[in-house]
Amino acid sequence: MLIVEPGQYPREAEIAKSLKAEQAVVGGLIECVYPWQDNACIVCNDEGKLEGLPLNRTLDDYDVIAGTFFVVGLTEDDFCSLTNEQVERYKAMFFKPQLFVPYRGGLMQVPYTNPDLPNTPESIKQDFAIRHNLPELSFCAVEGFDHVMLVQYGKDGYWEIDAPPEGIDAKTYAERLNAAMGVTKQQQTAMLYGLTVGWDKLAYRFPDIDEQGRITRPRKNLDNKER
């Protein structure tokens, strides 16, 4: 089967063929969902949303699945192992974890990657290296403005996120959202720097940033004296 947990990449696993083992994976009573014309289904927690489990992945026509779920093969009357082809298909479908953020009366689904998660593919680590160890997406806040921006690496402009929950300032809200995606304060500041100064300048004007996200000084490019 393929187990999909909130905030994690999907992973292959084998479990005992019993109701008890299946309930242990999802953390409660099971519900089967059949979204595909395929000999496979999703098994999730029947009361995931009622119990307030973390939102996990979106599924077309089935809203959002809360809590851990697994994808398993089907025979005429029972579960069975997925084929290798099915494993690869559904692993790609649910590969990126998703963060769900209130937005315009609904939820914005923010897919992301995190190189520090278990079983991170080498291709993901290479992508981060190309981006100067920066994420593809980051939430940012500018001092003096009470709103949060969703910034995408290499892109001009941003998405303005709904106002922070009552009692939380924009900076703290952005940091909380980033923490859920594994984005550090250093990376957050660097992403805001790239948006405001220019992504093309990161290669030679990337600043020194401490762990609290404070710029200490511009980093000099020792390989190019003209810069």
MOFEN-V756065 format. One record per pair of residues at least 4 apart in sequence whose ideal C-beta (glycine too) atoms are under 7 Angstrom apart, sorted by the first residue. I is the first residue (numbers start at 1). J is the second residue. D is the distance in whole Angstrom. If there is no record, write none. Layout:
i | j | d
I | J | D
I | J | D
This chain:
i | j | d
1 | 13 | 6
1 | 15 | 7
1 | 70 | 5
1 | 71 | 6
1 | 72 | 4
1 | 82 | 6
2 | 10 | 5
2 | 12 | 6
2 | 70 | 6
2 | 71 | 4
2 | 82 | 6
2 | 87 | 6
2 | 90 | 5
2 | 91 | 6
3 | 10 | 7
3 | 11 | 5
3 | 13 | 5
3 | 25 | 6
3 | 68 | 7
3 | 70 | 5
4 | 10 | 5
4 | 56 | 6
4 | 57 | 6
4 | 68 | 7
4 | 69 | 6
4 | 70 | 7
4 | 94 | 5
5 | 68 | 5
6 | 54 | 4
6 | 55 | 7
6 | 56 | 4
6 | 68 | 7
6 | 97 | 7
7 | 97 | 5
8 | 97 | 6
8 | 117 | 6
9 | 95 | 6
9 | 117 | 6
9 | 119 | 6
10 | 91 | 5
10 | 94 | 5
10 | 95 | 6
11 | 119 | 6
12 | 87 | 6
15 | 21 | 4
15 | 25 | 6
16 | 21 | 4
18 | 22 | 7
19 | 23 | 6
20 | 24 | 6
22 | 30 | 5
22 | 43 | 6
23 | 28 | 6
23 | 29 | 7
23 | 30 | 6
25 | 68 | 6
25 | 70 | 6
26 | 30 | 6
26 | 43 | 7
26 | 44 | 6
26 | 45 | 4
26 | 67 | 6
26 | 68 | 6
26 | 69 | 6
27 | 45 | 6
27 | 67 | 6
27 | 68 | 6
28 | 45 | 5
28 | 46 | 7
28 | 47 | 6
28 | 51 | 7
29 | 45 | 7
29 | 46 | 4
29 | 47 | 6
30 | 43 | 5
30 | 46 | 6
31 | 44 | 6
31 | 46 | 4
32 | 41 | 5
32 | 43 | 6
33 | 41 | 6
33 | 42 | 4
33 | 44 | 6
33 | 62 | 6
34 | 41 | 5
35 | 42 | 7
35 | 59 | 6
35 | 61 | 7
35 | 62 | 6
36 | 40 | 6
39 | 73 | 6
39 | 74 | 5
40 | 71 | 6
40 | 72 | 7
40 | 73 | 5
40 | 74 | 6
40 | 82 | 6
40 | 86 | 6
41 | 72 | 7
41 | 74 | 6
42 | 69 | 5
42 | 71 | 6
43 | 69 | 6
43 | 70 | 5
43 | 72 | 6
44 | 48 | 6
44 | 65 | 5
44 | 67 | 7
44 | 69 | 4
45 | 53 | 6
45 | 66 | 7
45 | 67 | 4
47 | 51 | 5
48 | 53 | 4
48 | 65 | 7
48 | 66 | 3
48 | 67 | 4
49 | 66 | 5
53 | 66 | 4
53 | 67 | 3
54 | 66 | 7
54 | 67 | 7
55 | 64 | 5
55 | 66 | 5
55 | 100 | 5
56 | 65 | 5
56 | 66 | 6
56 | 67 | 6
56 | 68 | 7
56 | 69 | 7
57 | 65 | 6
57 | 94 | 5
57 | 98 | 6
58 | 64 | 5
58 | 98 | 7
58 | 109 | 5
59 | 65 | 6
64 | 100 | 7
65 | 69 | 5
71 | 82 | 7
71 | 90 | 5
72 | 79 | 5
72 | 82 | 7
73 | 79 | 7
73 | 80 | 4
73 | 81 | 5
73 | 82 | 5
73 | 83 | 7
73 | 86 | 7
74 | 79 | 7
74 | 80 | 7
75 | 80 | 5
82 | 86 | 4
82 | 87 | 5
84 | 88 | 7
85 | 89 | 6
86 | 90 | 6
87 | 91 | 6
88 | 92 | 6
89 | 93 | 6
90 | 94 | 6
91 | 95 | 6
96 | 111 | 4
96 | 112 | 6
96 | 113 | 6
97 | 112 | 6
98 | 109 | 5
98 | 110 | 6
98 | 111 | 5
99 | 110 | 4
99 | 112 | 6
99 | 177 | 7
99 | 180 | 5
99 | 181 | 6
100 | 107 | 5
100 | 109 | 6
101 | 107 | 7
101 | 108 | 5
101 | 110 | 6
101 | 161 | 6
101 | 177 | 6
102 | 107 | 6
102 | 162 | 5
103 | 107 | 6
103 | 108 | 4
103 | 161 | 6
103 | 162 | 6
104 | 162 | 7
110 | 137 | 6
112 | 135 | 7
112 | 136 | 7
112 | 137 | 6
112 | 181 | 5
113 | 124 | 5
113 | 136 | 7
114 | 181 | 6
114 | 182 | 4
115 | 120 | 5
115 | 124 | 6
115 | 125 | 5
115 | 128 | 5
116 | 182 | 6
120 | 124 | 5
120 | 125 | 6
122 | 126 | 6
123 | 127 | 7
124 | 128 | 7
125 | 129 | 7
126 | 130 | 7
127 | 131 | 7
128 | 133 | 5
129 | 133 | 7
131 | 153 | 5
132 | 202 | 6
132 | 206 | 6
134 | 153 | 6
134 | 187 | 6
134 | 190 | 6
134 | 191 | 6
135 | 153 | 7
135 | 181 | 7
135 | 183 | 5
135 | 187 | 6
136 | 152 | 7
136 | 153 | 5
137 | 150 | 6
137 | 152 | 6
138 | 151 | 5
138 | 178 | 6
138 | 183 | 5
138 | 187 | 6
138 | 188 | 5
138 | 191 | 4
139 | 148 | 5
139 | 150 | 6
139 | 161 | 7
139 | 174 | 4
139 | 177 | 4
139 | 178 | 5
140 | 149 | 5
140 | 151 | 5
140 | 174 | 6
140 | 188 | 6
140 | 191 | 6
140 | 192 | 4
141 | 148 | 5
141 | 170 | 4
141 | 171 | 5
141 | 174 | 4
145 | 170 | 7
146 | 170 | 5
147 | 160 | 6
147 | 161 | 7
147 | 163 | 7
147 | 170 | 6
148 | 161 | 4
148 | 164 | 7
148 | 170 | 5
148 | 173 | 6
148 | 174 | 5
149 | 158 | 4
149 | 159 | 7
149 | 160 | 6
150 | 158 | 6
150 | 159 | 4
150 | 161 | 6
151 | 158 | 5
151 | 191 | 5
151 | 192 | 7
151 | 195 | 5
153 | 191 | 7
153 | 194 | 7
154 | 199 | 5
158 | 195 | 7
164 | 168 | 4
164 | 169 | 7
164 | 170 | 6
164 | 173 | 4
168 | 172 | 5
168 | 173 | 5
169 | 173 | 7
170 | 174 | 6
171 | 175 | 6
172 | 176 | 6
173 | 177 | 7
174 | 178 | 6
174 | 188 | 7
175 | 179 | 6
175 | 185 | 6
176 | 180 | 7
178 | 183 | 4
178 | 188 | 5
183 | 187 | 5
183 | 188 | 6
184 | 188 | 7
185 | 189 | 7
185 | 211 | 7
185 | 212 | 6
185 | 213 | 3
186 | 190 | 6
186 | 209 | 5
186 | 211 | 6
186 | 213 | 6
187 | 191 | 6
188 | 192 | 7
188 | 213 | 6
189 | 193 | 6
189 | 209 | 5
189 | 213 | 4
189 | 215 | 6
190 | 194 | 6
190 | 209 | 6
191 | 195 | 7
192 | 196 | 6
193 | 197 | 5
193 | 207 | 6
194 | 199 | 5
194 | 202 | 5
197 | 201 | 5
197 | 205 | 7
201 | 205 | 4
202 | 206 | 5
204 | 221 | 4
204 | 224 | 6
204 | 227 | 5
205 | 218 | 6
206 | 219 | 5
207 | 215 | 5
207 | 217 | 7
207 | 218 | 5
207 | 219 | 6
208 | 216 | 5
208 | 217 | 5
208 | 219 | 5
209 | 213 | 6
209 | 214 | 7
209 | 215 | 6
210 | 214 | 5
210 | 216 | 6
221 | 227 | 5
